[in-house]
Amino acid sequence: MIPLYDNIRHERKPYVNYCLIGVCVVVFIAQMLRPDKGMNWAFVPGDLLSIKAIEQRGFPAVYGGLFLSMFMHGGLLHIGGNMLFLWVFGDNVEDRLGHAKYLGFYLLCGIIAGLCHALYTYFKLLIFGIPVGHPPEAAIPTVGASGAVAGVLGAYIRLFPGALVRSLVFLFFFAFFADLPAFLFIGIWFLMQALGGYTALFSSFGGGVAVWAHIGGFVAGYIMVRLMLPRRRPPRRPRYNLRVLD
């Protein structure tokens, strides 16, 4: 399923969402121009607890990668899919949270997603007896805004569960357009991530998609958006001017 647009209209311009998309596009172009330099800032889960990696790559690269990697992508399909989801769902979440809170929300979801992916790799390494910082998964560079975008999806399904999402649906050899409720569209997406996460957790080698970053970002977004919503002020009571009637 590919989302195209929804039926919820925002009241204020989603400037932060536009900027996030713009930054990801600019960074991706820079990656294409200098592919040898960009991957040094990718997030490598096994390096977080590796003194050797910190000495080789430097502290800013190791821990800064947890932040910077969410603006990097591995290819056109990767960035295209992430930015499409962010374009469709991010504007309304920003509209409800406000510009500043939305920016903090997005970045925090991305960082939590990266940490969840790291925890997953450490768990796998403990299960299969491979030292931390060694292949196969802990040493693989991870890039992408998927974890942060998953947080946006978690917020969206909590704020607008009944919204309709115009989607391009592929069923075997057929493709058609359908208006799907947000809880169904995002629910199916999350179910696919959960199944992928379960499969990856108990297999010796994971796939090329960091599904546990998606799961962690989604859960973080679903929980945090409620905590970050601005409080609605109760309506003021009208004032009455009383006169004493003779």
C-alpha positions as CSV (number, residue, x, y, z in Angstrom):
1,M,0.0,0.0,0.0
2,I,1.2,3.5,-0.9
3,P,-0.3,6.5,0.8
4,L,-1.1,9.5,-1.5
5,Y,-3.0,11.9,0.8
6,D,-5.5,12.1,3.6
7,N,-8.7,14.0,4.2
8,I,-7.5,16.0,7.3
9,R,-6.6,19.6,6.5
10,H,-4.1,21.4,8.6
11,E,-4.8,24.9,9.9
12,R,-1.3,26.2,9.8
13,K,1.6,25.6,7.4
14,P,3.7,22.7,8.4
15,Y,7.0,24.6,8.0
16,V,9.0,22.1,10.1
17,N,7.8,19.2,8.1
18,Y,8.8,20.9,4.9
19,C,12.2,21.7,6.4
20,L,12.8,18.1,7.5
21,I,12.0,16.8,4.0
22,G,14.2,19.4,2.5
23,V,17.2,18.6,4.8
24,C,16.9,14.9,4.0
25,V,16.9,15.6,0.3
26,V,19.9,17.9,0.5
27,V,21.8,15.4,2.7
28,F,21.0,12.6,0.2
29,I,22.3,14.7,-2.7
30,A,25.5,15.3,-0.7
31,Q,25.8,11.5,-0.1
32,M,25.5,10.9,-3.8
33,L,28.3,13.4,-4.6
34,R,30.6,12.2,-1.8
35,P,29.7,8.6,-1.0
36,D,33.1,8.0,0.6
37,K,32.6,10.7,3.3
38,G,28.9,10.2,4.2
39,M,29.0,6.7,5.7
40,N,31.4,7.8,8.4
41,W,28.5,9.5,10.1
42,A,26.1,6.5,9.8
43,F,24.9,4.9,13.0
44,V,26.7,1.7,13.9
45,P,25.0,-0.1,16.8
46,G,28.1,-2.0,17.9
47,D,30.2,1.1,18.2
48,L,28.2,2.6,21.1
49,L,29.9,0.4,23.6
50,S,33.2,-0.1,21.8
51,I,36.2,2.0,23.0
52,K,38.1,0.9,20.0
53,A,35.5,2.3,17.6
54,I,35.4,5.6,19.5
55,E,39.2,5.8,19.2
56,Q,39.1,5.1,15.5
57,R,36.0,7.0,14.4
58,G,35.9,9.7,17.1
59,F,33.3,10.3,19.8
60,P,31.3,12.8,17.6
61,A,31.0,10.4,14.8
62,V,30.0,7.4,16.9
63,Y,27.4,9.2,19.0
64,G,26.5,11.9,16.5
65,G,25.6,9.2,14.1
66,L,22.6,8.3,16.2
67,F,21.3,11.8,15.3
68,L,22.7,12.4,11.9
69,S,21.9,9.0,10.4
70,M,18.1,9.9,10.5
71,F,18.8,12.4,7.7
72,M,20.7,9.9,5.5
73,H,19.4,7.3,3.2
74,G,20.6,4.3,1.2
75,G,18.9,4.9,-2.1
76,L,16.2,6.6,-4.1
77,L,13.5,4.1,-3.0
78,H,14.5,4.5,0.6
79,I,14.3,8.3,0.7
80,G,11.3,8.4,-1.6
81,G,9.2,6.1,0.6
82,N,10.2,7.8,3.9
83,M,9.6,11.3,2.5
84,L,6.2,10.3,1.0
85,F,5.0,9.0,4.4
86,L,6.3,12.1,6.1
87,W,4.6,14.3,3.6
88,V,1.2,12.6,4.0
89,F,1.2,12.1,7.8
90,G,3.6,14.7,9.3
91,D,1.7,17.9,8.5
92,N,-1.3,17.1,10.7
93,V,0.8,15.9,13.6
94,E,2.8,19.2,13.4
95,D,-0.5,21.1,13.3
96,R,-1.6,19.5,16.6
97,L,1.7,19.7,18.4
98,G,3.0,23.1,17.1
99,H,6.2,23.7,15.2
100,A,8.7,23.6,18.1
101,K,7.2,20.6,19.8
102,Y,6.9,18.7,16.5
103,L,10.6,19.2,15.8
104,G,11.6,17.9,19.2
105,F,9.1,15.0,18.9
106,Y,10.5,14.0,15.5
107,L,14.1,14.0,16.6
108,L,13.4,12.2,19.9
109,C,11.5,9.5,18.1
110,G,14.4,9.0,15.7
111,I,16.9,8.7,18.5
112,I,14.8,6.3,20.5
113,A,14.3,4.2,17.3
114,G,18.1,4.0,16.8
115,L,18.6,2.9,20.4
116,C,15.9,0.2,20.0
117,H,17.7,-1.1,17.0
118,A,20.9,-1.1,19.0
119,L,19.2,-3.0,21.8
120,Y,17.9,-5.5,19.3
121,T,21.4,-6.1,17.9
122,Y,22.9,-6.6,21.4
123,F,20.2,-9.1,22.3
124,K,20.9,-11.0,19.1
125,L,24.6,-11.0,19.8
126,L,24.1,-12.4,23.3
127,I,21.8,-15.1,22.0
128,F,24.2,-16.3,19.3
129,G,27.3,-15.7,21.3
130,I,29.0,-13.2,19.1
131,P,31.0,-10.5,20.9
132,V,29.6,-7.0,20.8
133,G,31.0,-4.9,18.0
134,H,31.5,-7.7,15.6
135,P,29.5,-8.9,12.5
136,P,27.0,-9.7,11.4
137,E,24.5,-7.0,12.5
138,A,26.1,-4.8,15.1
139,A,28.8,-3.6,12.7
140,I,26.4,-2.8,9.8
141,P,26.0,1.0,9.3
142,T,22.3,2.1,9.7
143,V,20.8,5.1,7.9
144,G,17.4,6.4,7.3
145,A,14.5,8.5,8.7
146,S,12.3,5.4,9.0
147,G,12.4,5.3,12.8
148,A,11.4,9.0,13.2
149,V,8.7,8.6,10.5
150,A,7.4,5.6,12.4
151,G,7.0,7.9,15.4
152,V,4.9,10.2,13.2
153,L,2.7,7.3,12.2
154,G,2.3,6.3,15.9
155,A,1.2,9.8,16.7
156,Y,-1.1,10.0,13.7
157,I,-3.0,6.8,14.5
158,R,-3.6,8.1,18.0
159,L,-4.7,11.6,17.0
160,F,-6.6,10.8,13.8
161,P,-7.6,7.1,13.8
162,G,-10.7,7.7,11.7
163,A,-9.0,9.8,9.0
164,L,-9.3,8.5,5.5
165,V,-6.0,7.8,3.6
166,R,-6.3,7.7,-0.2
167,S,-4.0,4.7,-1.0
168,L,-2.7,2.9,-4.0
169,V,-3.3,-0.8,-3.1
170,F,-1.5,-3.7,-4.8
171,L,-3.3,-7.0,-4.7
172,F,-1.5,-9.8,-6.6
173,F,-1.4,-8.5,-10.2
174,F,-4.0,-5.8,-9.6
175,A,-3.6,-2.2,-8.5
176,F,-6.5,0.1,-7.4
177,F,-7.2,3.2,-5.3
178,A,-9.0,3.0,-2.0
179,D,-9.8,5.3,0.9
180,L,-8.6,3.4,4.0
181,P,-9.2,4.4,7.6
182,A,-5.9,5.5,9.2
183,F,-6.2,2.9,11.9
184,L,-6.4,0.2,9.2
185,F,-3.6,1.5,6.9
186,I,-1.2,2.2,9.8
187,G,-2.3,-0.9,11.7
188,I,-1.5,-3.1,8.7
189,W,1.9,-1.4,8.4
190,F,2.7,-1.9,12.1
191,L,1.6,-5.5,11.9
192,M,4.0,-6.1,9.1
193,Q,6.8,-4.5,11.2
194,A,5.9,-6.6,14.2
195,L,6.0,-9.9,12.2
196,G,9.3,-8.9,10.7
197,G,10.7,-8.0,14.1
198,Y,9.6,-11.4,15.5
199,T,11.2,-13.2,12.6
200,A,14.4,-11.3,12.9
201,L,14.6,-11.7,16.6
202,F,14.9,-15.5,16.5
203,S,16.9,-15.9,13.3
204,S,20.7,-16.0,13.2
205,F,20.9,-13.1,10.7
206,G,18.5,-10.2,10.2
207,G,17.4,-8.7,7.0
208,G,18.4,-5.4,5.5
209,V,15.6,-3.4,7.2
210,A,15.9,-2.2,10.8
211,V,12.4,-3.3,11.7
212,W,13.0,-2.9,15.4
213,A,13.8,0.8,14.8
214,H,10.4,1.1,13.2
215,I,8.7,-0.7,16.1
216,G,10.6,1.4,18.7
217,G,9.9,4.7,16.9
218,F,6.2,3.9,16.4
219,V,5.6,3.0,20.1
220,A,7.6,6.1,21.2
221,G,5.5,8.3,19.0
222,Y,2.2,6.8,20.1
223,I,3.1,7.4,23.8
224,M,4.8,10.7,23.5
225,V,2.3,12.6,21.4
226,R,-0.2,12.3,24.2
227,L,2.3,13.8,26.7
228,M,3.3,16.6,24.3
229,L,-0.1,17.8,23.2
230,P,-0.7,21.4,24.2
231,R,-3.3,21.7,26.9
232,R,-6.6,23.2,25.8
233,R,-7.6,26.1,28.0
234,P,-11.1,26.0,29.3
235,P,-13.4,28.6,27.8
236,R,-13.6,31.8,29.8
237,R,-16.9,32.5,31.5
238,P,-18.6,35.6,30.2
239,R,-18.6,38.6,32.6
240,Y,-21.9,40.1,33.5
241,N,-22.4,43.7,34.5
242,L,-25.1,43.7,37.1
243,R,-27.3,46.7,37.8
244,V,-29.6,47.1,40.8
245,L,-33.0,47.9,39.5
246,D,-35.1,50.4,41.4
